[in-house]
Amino acid sequence: MATVTTNRIDELLRAKLGGCGVADKIKEVDLLPTPEGILAEVVLLDASGLDKAQEAVDDLERDLQTEGVSLLATVRAIWQVDHVERVAISNPPGAPSDVVGVLFKGTLRSGARKQEVWVSVTPSAQQVLRPLVTNDQSWINLIRAFLGHWLPIGGAGHWDPVRQQKFEIDESKARYLRWRPYEQLKFRVHLVFRTLDSARRYLQRFDLLEGRVPRDLNDVLDGLPGPGGAFAPGERLPTTNGELYEMLLDSEKDEWWQFYLKELSQAGEKWPELKREFPRAFSA
């Protein structure tokens, strides 16, 4: 690969975007060098500029290829959920009421652009979510939360509602919505580090485990308070923090781990006696 700095690529990219008239619509431009090339993510506040921004990025990719530089770019917009409504669909005559799942239409807005999307819930997902939904309004609230969760997620695998107007909630996504693993795992870290006594009890556990340091993922998950809360009769629920962790999106796994390390570090700063009692926990 040719030696072109990320600062230079950032300048070229912003110049291209400015030249096509979308400079005022840019929220952020992120660049990350990798062995495969330069990963770039262009995030717009207004989806009305998506097409022009994509053309500008494609143009720069071609220019850089002549210099031996591979630019791997993603262009996306920030969307807000305007409206969600349930769409009536009929089951075949004589079939159970939940045999075809449920369907919703959502209206999204990004700047001057609106976009309709369709969200279907499979029958198996419907069974998982049943404890959370008692009427149409609770379904609508849940679908709004689902859209609000997925729309901000960036990266190459982001959901583009313009190109992919249909989205399915299967059993796996339903279990994510049902158990909210990211929020649960963050709350468990908060419980551990909310007081000096709880932090001390937590760190003592690692001293008892052959002097291990609380920076190994599996040990950390095992040491946190376990899953709890109400569940429906016959429901398959997560019984360990490891199961909750496996439900996380890849981006959330790293975010959660960084959150844990930050809480651990802040506990040591807040209560210096912890550093004296458990020096290995804060030296790794």
Protein Blocks (a to p, Z undefined) as FASTA:
>chain_A
ZZddfklmmmmmmmmmmmnopmmmpfbdcddddfkbccdddddfblklmmmmmmmmmmmm
mmmmmnopacddddddddddfbdcdddddddehiafklnopaddddddehjbccdddddd
dfklmmmmmmmpcbfklmmmmmmmmmmmmmmpgcjkbccfklmmbccddfklmmmmmnom
mlmmmmmmmmmmmpmklmmmmmmmmmmngoiackbfklmmmmpccdedjddehiacdfbf
klmmmmpcfklmmmmmmmmmmmmmmmmmmmmmlmmmmmmlmmZZ
